[in-house]
């Protein structure tokens, strides 16, 4: 599952939940489907080609978990995420689930580690 980094702010922006006026310049996500809660807010990649910074959430399991257990968890979670009520709640919060296989989720994690590792190296960020 992947959801947009704008999720926590989108709900408040869309529903006037801030005490003082707030103006959003752009969404950091790359998927327009994830910006339905804020239809008038462009995505950053409109201005900076290739830009994408999104939050993702997922379910992990210990390294030696049997494949059949992983497959069942994946199947059950994906079934829940396909429920129209669940999808609607994600949309209300300015997000959307991205249903992935265990292999695709592993690739997503690896790709994100590589991308943000390059950013950390470029910015001379060190782990403490």
DANOR-V209244 format. One record per residue. RES is the residue in three letters. OMEGA is omega in radians with two decimals (* if undefined). NEAR is the number of other C-alpha atoms within 10 Angstrom. D_CENTER is the distance of its C-alpha to the mean C-alpha in Angstrom with 2 decimals. Layout:
((RES/OMEGA/NEAR/D_CENTER) (RES/OMEGA/NEAR/D_CENTER))
This chain:
((UNK/3.08/17/7.49) (UNK/3.07/17/3.85) (UNK/-3.03/21/2.54) (UNK/3.08/27/3.54) (UNK/-3.13/18/5.71) (UNK/-2.96/23/8.42) (UNK/-3.05/22/8.21) (UNK/-3.14/12/11.20) (UNK/-3.06/14/13.17) (UNK/-3.12/24/12.83) (UNK/-3.12/18/14.78) (UNK/3.12/14/17.47) (UNK/-3.09/18/17.79) (UNK/-3.06/16/18.14) (UNK/3.10/11/20.58) (UNK/-3.04/12/22.61) (UNK/3.12/13/21.78) (UNK/-3.12/11/22.68) (UNK/3.12/6/26.33) (UNK/-3.10/7/26.84) (UNK/3.10/8/25.66) (UNK/3.09/11/22.35) (UNK/3.11/8/21.53) (UNK/-3.14/12/18.13) (UNK/-3.12/11/18.76) (UNK/3.05/17/15.57) (UNK/-3.13/25/11.82) (UNK/-3.12/19/10.10) (UNK/-3.13/23/7.63) (UNK/-3.03/19/9.68) (UNK/3.12/17/9.47) (UNK/3.11/13/12.12) (UNK/-3.13/14/11.40) (UNK/-3.10/25/8.52) (UNK/-3.09/25/11.31) (UNK/3.12/18/13.90) (UNK/-3.14/21/14.31) (UNK/-3.00/19/15.46) (UNK/-3.12/12/17.37) (UNK/-3.12/11/19.56) (UNK/3.13/15/17.02) (UNK/3.04/17/16.68) (UNK/-3.09/21/13.85) (UNK/-3.10/18/14.82) (UNK/3.01/17/15.41) (UNK/-3.07/12/18.27) (UNK/-3.13/10/19.98) (UNK/-3.09/9/18.94) (UNK/3.12/9/18.76) (UNK/-3.13/10/16.24) (UNK/3.07/13/14.21) (UNK/3.06/14/10.45) (UNK/-3.09/17/8.57) (UNK/3.03/17/4.84) (UNK/3.00/12/3.97) (UNK/3.11/15/3.74) (UNK/3.13/12/6.63) (UNK/3.12/13/9.55) (UNK/3.11/11/13.25) (UNK/3.11/13/15.70) (UNK/3.10/10/19.46) (UNK/-3.05/7/22.42) (UNK/-3.05/6/23.50) (UNK/3.09/6/26.50) (UNK/-3.13/10/25.09) (UNK/-3.13/10/26.89) (UNK/-3.12/10/25.17) (UNK/3.09/9/26.25) (UNK/3.10/11/24.52) (UNK/-3.13/16/21.19) (UNK/3.14/13/21.71) (UNK/3.10/11/22.62) (UNK/3.14/16/19.67) (UNK/-3.13/19/17.35) (UNK/-3.10/16/19.54) (UNK/3.12/11/19.71) (UNK/3.14/15/16.02) (UNK/3.07/17/15.42) (UNK/3.11/11/18.45) (UNK/-3.12/13/17.15) (UNK/3.11/18/13.86) (UNK/-3.13/14/16.27) (UNK/-3.11/10/18.31) (UNK/3.13/10/18.68) (UNK/3.11/11/18.77) (UNK/3.13/14/15.46) (UNK/3.13/15/13.86) (UNK/3.13/13/15.81) (UNK/3.05/12/14.71) (UNK/-3.13/19/10.97) (UNK/3.10/20/12.31) (UNK/-3.12/17/14.59) (UNK/3.10/21/11.96) (UNK/-3.09/26/10.33) (UNK/3.07/27/7.36) (UNK/3.10/24/7.77) (UNK/3.02/19/7.73) (UNK/-3.06/17/7.84) (UNK/-3.09/18/11.06) (UNK/2.99/16/12.23) (UNK/3.08/14/15.57) (UNK/3.13/17/16.21) (UNK/3.13/9/17.30) (UNK/3.10/11/14.35) (UNK/3.07/18/12.02) (UNK/3.10/13/14.70) (UNK/3.10/12/14.69) (UNK/3.13/15/11.02) (UNK/-3.14/14/11.90) (UNK/3.14/11/15.14) (UNK/3.14/12/13.91) (UNK/3.10/15/11.63) (UNK/3.12/12/14.70) (UNK/-3.11/12/16.94) (UNK/-3.07/11/15.19) (UNK/3.01/12/14.92) (UNK/3.09/13/18.31) (UNK/3.12/12/19.85) (UNK/-3.14/12/18.63) (UNK/3.14/13/20.08) (UNK/3.14/10/23.23) (UNK/-3.11/9/23.74) (UNK/-3.12/9/23.46) (UNK/3.11/9/25.69) (UNK/-3.11/10/23.36) (UNK/3.04/7/24.96) (UNK/3.11/5/23.92) (UNK/*/3/26.20))
